[in-house]
Amino acid sequence: MIKKNYDGINYNHTIGAALLTKSGKIYVGVNVYSLNGICSEQTCLSCAITKGERDFLTIVAINGKNGEVISPCGNCRQMLIDYMPLGDVIININNELIKIKVKDLIPYAYHASY
């Protein structure tokens, strides 16, 4: 998906993400740059919510330029805590892919249910 949509010149679609839901469906997205662009994690989460999904298991983001797994940015971390705090995120630590709980991405994070 990211290779098909990779465009580092015109639209800067440089990151892709995939989200696995409890129903077994996978939703994908790319980042969209503009004055106030959105990240690939936000795009695939929005697609899943639009289709009625509410239970999210795992999310991962990939750099389209080199294929590396990357960590969510601060905005995405907060959004993921809001929508899937008990879900998992795959990140790259010292060239090792690990799966951690979304809630562990930001210690002491704000959550609307508090």
C-alpha positions as CSV (number, residue, x, y, z in Angstrom):
1,M,0.0,0.0,0.0
2,I,2.7,2.5,0.9
3,K,4.9,1.6,-2.1
4,K,1.9,2.1,-4.4
5,N,1.1,5.5,-2.9
6,Y,4.7,6.6,-2.1
7,D,5.3,10.1,-3.4
8,G,8.1,12.0,-1.7
9,I,7.9,14.9,-4.2
10,N,4.4,16.1,-4.9
11,Y,2.2,15.0,-2.0
12,N,4.7,13.6,0.5
13,H,2.8,10.4,1.1
14,T,5.8,8.9,2.8
15,I,4.3,6.9,5.7
16,G,1.8,4.1,5.6
17,A,0.0,2.4,8.5
18,A,-2.0,-0.8,9.1
19,L,-4.6,-1.3,11.8
20,L,-5.8,-4.8,12.8
21,T,-9.3,-4.9,14.4
22,K,-10.8,-7.5,16.7
23,S,-13.1,-8.5,13.8
24,G,-9.9,-9.6,11.9
25,K,-10.1,-6.8,9.3
26,I,-7.1,-4.7,8.4
27,Y,-7.5,-1.0,7.6
28,V,-4.6,0.9,5.9
29,G,-3.8,4.6,5.5
30,V,-1.2,7.0,4.3
31,N,-0.2,10.4,5.7
32,V,-1.7,13.4,4.0
33,Y,0.2,16.6,4.0
34,S,-1.5,20.0,3.9
35,L,-1.6,23.1,6.1
36,N,-3.0,20.8,8.8
37,G,-2.2,17.3,7.5
38,I,-3.0,14.0,9.1
39,C,-0.8,11.0,9.9
40,S,-1.2,7.5,8.4
41,E,-2.2,6.1,11.8
42,Q,-5.0,8.7,12.0
43,T,-6.1,7.9,8.5
44,C,-6.4,4.1,9.0
45,L,-8.1,4.6,12.4
46,S,-10.6,7.0,10.8
47,C,-11.4,4.5,8.0
48,A,-12.0,1.7,10.5
49,I,-14.3,3.9,12.7
50,T,-16.2,5.0,9.5
51,K,-16.9,1.3,8.8
52,G,-18.2,0.8,12.4
53,E,-15.2,-0.8,13.9
54,R,-14.5,0.0,17.6
55,D,-12.3,-2.7,18.9
56,F,-8.7,-2.3,17.8
57,L,-5.9,-4.8,18.4
58,T,-2.6,-3.7,16.7
59,I,-1.3,-0.8,14.7
60,V,2.0,-0.3,12.9
61,A,3.5,2.5,10.7
62,I,6.1,2.1,8.0
63,N,8.4,4.6,6.4
64,G,7.7,4.3,2.6
65,K,11.2,5.5,1.7
66,N,13.1,2.6,3.4
67,G,10.5,0.2,4.7
68,E,11.4,0.7,8.3
69,V,8.8,0.4,11.1
70,I,8.5,3.7,12.9
71,S,7.0,4.9,16.2
72,P,3.9,7.1,16.2
73,C,4.4,10.8,16.7
74,G,3.2,12.6,19.8
75,N,-0.2,13.5,18.3
76,C,-0.8,9.9,17.1
77,R,0.2,8.6,20.5
78,Q,-2.4,10.7,22.2
79,M,-5.0,9.7,19.6
80,L,-4.2,6.0,20.0
81,I,-4.5,6.3,23.8
82,D,-7.9,7.8,23.3
83,Y,-9.1,5.1,20.9
84,M,-7.2,2.0,21.7
85,P,-5.3,2.3,25.0
86,L,-5.3,-1.5,25.6
87,G,-4.3,-2.2,22.0
88,D,-0.7,-2.9,20.8
89,V,1.7,-0.9,18.7
90,I,4.6,-2.4,16.9
91,I,7.7,-0.2,17.1
92,N,11.4,-0.5,16.2
93,I,13.8,-0.4,19.1
94,N,17.5,-0.8,18.2
95,N,16.5,-2.6,14.9
96,E,14.3,-5.0,16.8
97,L,10.5,-5.0,16.3
98,I,8.6,-5.1,19.5
99,K,5.0,-5.0,20.4
100,I,4.0,-2.8,23.4
101,K,0.7,-1.6,24.8
102,V,-0.5,1.8,23.4
103,K,-1.0,3.0,26.9
104,D,2.7,2.6,27.6
105,L,3.7,5.1,24.8
106,I,3.0,8.1,27.0
107,P,3.5,7.6,30.7
108,Y,0.9,9.6,32.7
109,A,-1.0,10.5,29.6
110,Y,-4.3,12.4,29.7
111,H,-7.3,10.2,29.0
112,A,-10.8,11.5,28.5
113,S,-12.2,8.8,30.9
114,Y,-10.2,10.2,33.8
